[in-house]
């Protein structure tokens, strides 16, 4: 099944696989790659493995891409993938161990980024592409796995809204304050969130707390009196899509929801603590999106590792809570800094109109 004699490079692949098992934000940042593949191969079948929880966001088949649910621990998802085997081209963003999945699915040519560790992850890759020497967003970097001109900038119409179970939207105009994050080191202080909500309320926008499963506890710490409505832990991803789509502005830490806000063309302000506003920002592909970053310069955002590769220009922090008990990067972000970014977006009028039709 993994024999080298099956390897073949096609200049016009008809069946293309994107193999990964990334988190929400990293998965959504693959969108420039989807756009570039469709732009270069308009008639090709494009299939992408997607974690099961994220798959509903792709129900409308953006860029004609079919998202197949995949969990390395679920043999049923592997069986479903096996029934689709036989690809002319496979692209592996992130962890190169999924090149073994691509080869097991009888992919004839596998492309991934170079220098993954340990070395065995790279054994079945046919072309190892270097990361760029100049700073770029990860989405733009991933699009570089495929040779050729860059994709056209994102437009809101490129991604059909996923169907969702009906729910009651807040009264407009409202602002979504998504307070949760994958790491406690990305959490902003409770008193600052409440102060921000109060300022938005004074500006005539209904603040709405939001968060993922279990993050209603974070909201309770921020707003113990329940002054503002909360949808934390109550929405699935398609419902969250529709909540953001109607929002006047989204404010959130550097997390997957920030990228979801870009897909819905929601004016978005992202608070960067340990993460990189360069790597996870709008970049070239989302250059027309109504988006602002808020970050404070701190000396400890000094690590150069991205997906186990050392990249000279990268400046981020991947320390754990055991290594960092006090996230100075988040504490350095003031309410005034965030309000300035919000006012900059809202001052543009309906910022969604900045995106081409």
C-alpha angles and dihedrals in degrees: 000000000000097000116140092227090077092063115112133159114222121195090204108037114192098189119043130183129197106198122196146111102216133157122260099272096044090047093052089048088064088074095099088057091051090050093048093048092051091045092052099036106031095172100041126114106241120195126181130189110230132180109261096246092055098046096089090066088066096053091113091054100235110215087004091287120150113217114210117197111243135181118168088216095052112079091192091065089050091052090052091051092048090058088059096048124139113075129175093208134019125190120199115196118187116356113038093207085087088067084078089057090049092052092045087056088057098253109174097206126026125194125189141149117281130246102036115159137266097035096234089074089069099048097095097042116109098195122028109198120203122233112250120270092224126065115272140153116269090242091057090044092053091051085058090067084081116061119231140061120335118265122261113268117274120270124193090237091062091078117052113218111255118239114253143184107269117259136166113271118213119258111274139279094047138153124215116223106192102193103176130090140179091251130040087225088070095053118113119221117276096232091053093052091051092047090050091050090052092052092049089049089054089052090058100259123125108233112222120191116221138180144144130266111319094008092108082090090061090052091049090057091049099043108019092165092055093233092158129040119261131208094175111144093002103093135068120216098270090050090048088052090057093044091055093042091064097039123110091217140353123215118188144140121265096290141120093279090066089062091045087056090057092052091053090045090238114159099254135193114193124198111215118201116153093355129085121258087200097054096039100033131103096276122174099315095054095035092125094051120112096246140143132183127211117199138151123218111243128169094231094065085088110119120115101198123118119172089344093306123117109229117183099220097043116112114182140118126240098171120141127232088261089060096040120033096169118043100212089178092066095038089056091062109094130202088243092057091052094045090051089055093045093048089049090058097041090045088064088068114231096004092193088071088069089077116087116248 
